[in-house]
C-alpha cells in the first residue's frame, strides 16, 4: 500500500494534516509528518532534508511513497531527501503538486483502496479542481 509523507514548514501544520488524513483513511495508510525544524528550545518554522529523509524511511513501502508539500523550500528539501535515498528507492518516491490539505485527504483515501502511486498522485492533484463553494 502507498504511504504518505507530509512536508510543511510548520510542525503543527504537518501533524494536523496527518491527523485529518489518518482519520479519513480509517488508519489504514501510513502517514508520516516531516514538518518544521528543531532548535534547542523546540520547533521552529523551516524544512530539513534529513528530517524528510527520516520520514520517507519511516513511511517506506515497496509500493511507493507520495510526498505532499506546502511550498518553497519544502520542495527543495523533499527533492534533496529523495536524492539521498538508494537509487532503487528513488523511483518509488513521488513529489506531488497536490494542495497540501485536500490532496493529503484524497491521497489517503485512494491509497487505502490499494491504488498505485501514479493513481494516488493523480487523484490528489485533481483536488486542485475541487470547488469549496
Secondary structure, 3 states (H helix, E strand, C coil): CCEEEEEECCHHHHHHHHHHHHHHCCCCCCEEEEECEEECCEEECCCCHHHHHHHHHHHCCCCCEEEEECCCHHHHHHHHHHHHCCHHHHCCEEEECCCHHHHHHHHHHHHHCCCCHHHHHHHHHHHHHCCCC
